[in-house]
Amino acid sequence: MWVSGMWVAGIASAASPSYFMLQQRAYLSPHSVMQQIEKEFSGVIAEFDMDMQEGVLIYQFELINPLANAITRFEYRASDGKLLKQKAAKVTANDRGELEAARLISLKHQTFSGLIALATQNHQGFLTDAKLDHDLGIGYLELKLLNDTGQYKLAFDIDNLQPLPLLKWD
C-alpha cells in the first residue's frame, strides 16, 4: 500500500522497507520537531505526515491558529530538522473538522505533541501520520503507526483523553 509517498506493507506481511529505513537511519523524531513548532508558533498543530522527496525524508505539518482563522503548512527535513517550506493561508470549509478539534485542544490546555504521547504510550512503532478531526460531536486524533509487522491506525478522543475503541482500525 502506498501511504504518504512511501511504500508500507500490510499488517499481515513482513516488515516494510520504510520500517527498516526509519529503524536504521538517524532522523529527528517527529515529536521533537512538533515540540519545536509548538514553542515557536501560535496555534495548534492539526496534521503531521511524512513524505519521501527525491530520496529525502520530509516531515510535513499543518498548524491552525483558530484566533487568526489561519493555517500554516510547514516542511522540515527529517535528518536535521531544517525548515524547508512555510506557507500560510486562510482556513477553508474543508478544514472545519481540524479547526474544531484545534479549538478543543486549546480549551483543554493540551498540545498536539502531548496528545500523540498519550495516544501512543502503549504502542510500539514509528509515527507516520496524525490528523485532528471533529465528527459526530467528537474531537479526535487519528494516527498511523508503522512497526515491524506493518502499519496500523488508532483514534484518540481529545475530550476524554482516551482511545476511541470504535475508531480503532487494525
DOPAMI-623587 format. One record per atom (N, C-alpha, C): x, y, z; residue in three letters. Coordinates in steps of 0.2 Angstrom, whole numbers, plus 5000, padded with zeros to 4 digits. Example, Ala and Ser with C-alpha at 12.3 -4.5 7.8 and 13.67 -1.06 7.14 Angstrom:
// residues 2
506649725039ala
506249785039ala
506649845039ala
506449895035ser
506849955036ser
506450005039ser
END
This chain:
// residues 170
500449945000met
500050005000met
500450065000met
500350114996trp
500650174996trp
500350235000trp
500750255005val
500550305010val
501050355011val
500850415011ser
501250475012ser
501850475008ser
501850445002gly
502450444997gly
502950394999gly
502650345003met
503150285005met
502750225004met
503150175002trp
502850105002trp
502750075009trp
502150055011val
502050025018val
501749955017val
502049905020ala
501749845020ala
501149835024ala
500749785022gly
500149775025gly
500249745032gly
499749745036ile
499849715043ile
500049645044ile
499849605039ala
500049535039ala
500649515036ala
501049565033ser
501649555029ser
502249565034ser
502849545031ala
503449565035ala
503549635035ala
504049655039ala
504249725039ala
504349755033ala
504149825032ser
504249855025ser
504949885025ser
505049905019pro
505749945018pro
505750015021pro
505150045022ser
505050105026ser
505250095033ser
505050045036tyr
505150025043tyr
505950025044tyr
506249985040phe
506949975040phe
507350035039phe
507050085035met
507350145034met
507350185040met
506750195043leu
506650235049leu
507050205055leu
507150135055gln
507450105061gln
508250115060gln
508450115054gln
509250115053gln
509550185052gln
509150235050arg
509450295049arg
509350345055arg
509750395055ala
509750445060ala
509250505058ala
508650505061tyr
508250555059tyr
507950585066tyr
507850655066leu
507550685072leu
506850645073leu
506650645079ser
505950615079ser
505450665077ser
504850645074pro
504350695073pro
504150735079pro
504150705085his
503950735091his
504350795093his
505050785092ser
505450845094ser
505350905089ser
505250885083val
505050945078val
504350975080val
503850935082met
503250965084met
503351005090met
503750985095gln
503851025101gln
504151095099gln
504651095094gln
504951155092gln
504451205089gln
504051175084ile
503451215081ile
503051245086ile
502851205091glu
502351225097glu
502651285101glu
503351285101lys
503651335105lys
503751405101lys
503851395094glu
504051455090glu
503351485087glu
502851455086phe
502251475083phe
501651475087phe
501151525086ser
500551525089ser
500051475085ser
499651445089gly
499151395086gly
499251325088gly
498951285085val
498951215086val
499051175080val
499551125081ile
499751085075ile
499051035074ile
498851035068ala
498250995066ala
498450935062ala
499050935059glu
499150875055glu
499950865054glu
500150805054phe
500850785053phe
500850725048phe
501250735043asp
501350675038asp
502150675036asp
502350615034met
503050615032met
502950595024met
503450615021asp
503550605013asp
504250595011asp
504350555006met
505050555003met
505050594997met
505450644997gln
505550684991gln
506250684989gln
506350654983glu
507050644980glu
507550614984glu
507250564988gly
507750524992gly
507850554999gly
507450615001val
507550645007val
506850635011val
506950615017leu
506350615021leu
506150685024leu
505550695022ile
505250765024ile
504650755029ile
504650795034tyr
504050805039tyr
503650865037tyr
503050845036gln
502550905034gln
502050915040gln
501950975041phe
501450995047phe
501051045045phe
500451045048glu
499951105047glu
499751125054glu
499851195054leu
499751225061leu
499151275060leu
498651265064ile
498051305064ile
498051355069ile
497951425068asn
497851475073asn
497151495073asn
496751465077pro
496051475077pro
495851555078pro
496251585082leu
496051655083leu
496151705077leu
496651685073ala
496851715066ala
496451685060ala
496151625062asn
495751595056asn
496251575050asn
496851555052ala
497451545048ala
497751475048ala
497951455043ile
498351385043ile
498951395040ile
499551365043thr
500151375040thr
500451305039thr
500751295033arg
501051225031arg
501751235031arg
502051185035phe
502751185035phe
503051115032phe
503651125030glu
504051065028glu
504751065031glu
504951015035tyr
505551005038tyr
505950945035tyr
506650955035arg
507050895033arg
507150855039arg
506950795039ala
506950745045ala
507650735048ala
508150735043ser
508850725046ser
509150775051ser
508950835050asp
509250885054asp
508650945057asp
508050935055gly
507550975057gly
507551045054gly
507951055048lys
507951115044lys
507251135041lys
507051195042leu
506351215039leu
506551225032leu
506151195027leu
506251195020leu
505751245017leu
505051245019lys
504551275017lys
504051305022lys
503751355021gln
503251385026gln
502751425021gln
502151405022lys
501651435018lys
500951445022lys
500751515022ala
500151525026ala
499551535021ala
498951525024ala
498351535020ala
497751545025ala
497151555023lys
496651565027lys
496351495028lys
495951475034val
495651415035val
495051415030val
494951355027thr
494351355022thr
493851305025thr
493251295022ala
492751245024ala
493051175025ala
493551155021asn
493751095021asn
494151085028asn
494351135031asp
494751125037asp
494351135043asp
493651135043arg
493251145048arg
493351095054arg
493351025052gly
493450975057gly
494150985061gly
494651005057glu
495351015061glu
495251075065glu
494951125063leu
494851195067leu
494451175073leu
493951145073glu
493551125079glu
493951085084glu
494351035081ala
494750995086ala
495351035089ala
495651085085ala
496151135087ala
495851175093ala
495251195092arg
494951245097arg
494851195104arg
494651135103leu
494551095109leu
495251085112leu
495751075108ile
496451065111ile
496651125115ile
496551185112ser
496651245116ser
496251255122ser
495651235122leu
495251245128leu
495451195133leu
495751135131lys
495951085136lys
496651095138lys
496951145136his
497651165138his
498151105136his
498051075130gln
498451025128gln
498851045122gln
499251005119thr
499651015113thr
499550955109thr
499750965103phe
499650905098phe
500250855100phe
500850875101ser
501350835103ser
501150795110ser
500850825114gly
500650795121gly
500150745119gly
499650755115leu
499150705113leu
499450645110leu
499950655106ile
500250605102ile
500550555107ile
500950595112ala
501250555118ala
500750515121ala
500150545123leu
499650505127leu
499450445123leu
499250465116ala
498950415112ala
499450355110ala
500050365110thr
500550315108thr
500850275114thr
500750295120gln
501150275126gln
501150195127gln
500650165124asn
500650085125asn
500750055118asn
500950095113his
501050065107his
501750075104his
502050025100gln
502750025098gln
502650045090gln
503150085088gly
503150095081gly
503350165079gly
503450185073phe
503550255071phe
502950285069phe
502850345071leu
502350385069leu
502450405062leu
501950395057thr
501950415050thr
501450465048thr
500950475052asp
500450515050asp
499950535057asp
499750595057ala
499250605063ala
498850665060ala
498250665062lys
497750725060lys
497250735065lys
497050795066leu
496550815071leu
495850805066leu
495350795070asp
494650795066asp
494150805071asp
493550825069his
492950835073his
492350805069his
492050755072asp
491550725068asp
491050695073asp
490350695071leu
489850675076leu
489950695083leu
490150765084gly
490250795090gly
490850765094gly
491250735091ile
491850705094ile
492450735091ile
492950765095gly
493550795093gly
494050735094gly
494450715089tyr
494950665090tyr
495550675086tyr
496050635088leu
496650625084leu
496750565081leu
496850555074glu
496950495071glu
497650485069glu
497950435071leu
498650415070leu
498750355066leu
499350355062lys
499550295059lys
500250285062lys
500350225064leu
501050195066leu
501250145062leu
501950135061leu
502250085057leu
502750045062leu
502649985062asn
503049935066asn
503349885062asn
503649835065asp
503949785061asp
503449735057asp
502849735059thr
502349695056thr
501949735051thr
501949805050gly
501649845046gly
501349905049gly
500849935045gln
500549995048gln
499849985051gln
499750025056tyr
499050015059tyr
498850085061tyr
498150095062lys
497850155064lys
497550155071lys
497550215074leu
497250225081leu
496850295081leu
496450295085ala
496050355086ala
496050375093ala
496150435095phe
496150455102phe
495650515103phe
495250505108asp
494750555110asp
495050615114asp
495050675111ile
495350735114ile
495050755120ile
494350755120asp
493950775126asp
494150735132asp
494050675131asn
494150625137asn
494850595138asn
495350615133leu
496050595134leu
496050515134leu
495750485130gln
495750405130gln
495650385123gln
495850315121pro
495750295115pro
495050285113pro
494950295107leu
494250285104leu
494150215101leu
493950165105pro
493950095103pro
493550085096pro
492950125096leu
492550115089leu
492950145083leu
493450185084leu
493850205078leu
494550175078leu
494650125081lys
495250085081lys
495250035076lys
495750045071trp
495750005065trp
496349965065trp
496349905063asp
496949855063asp
497049845055asp
END
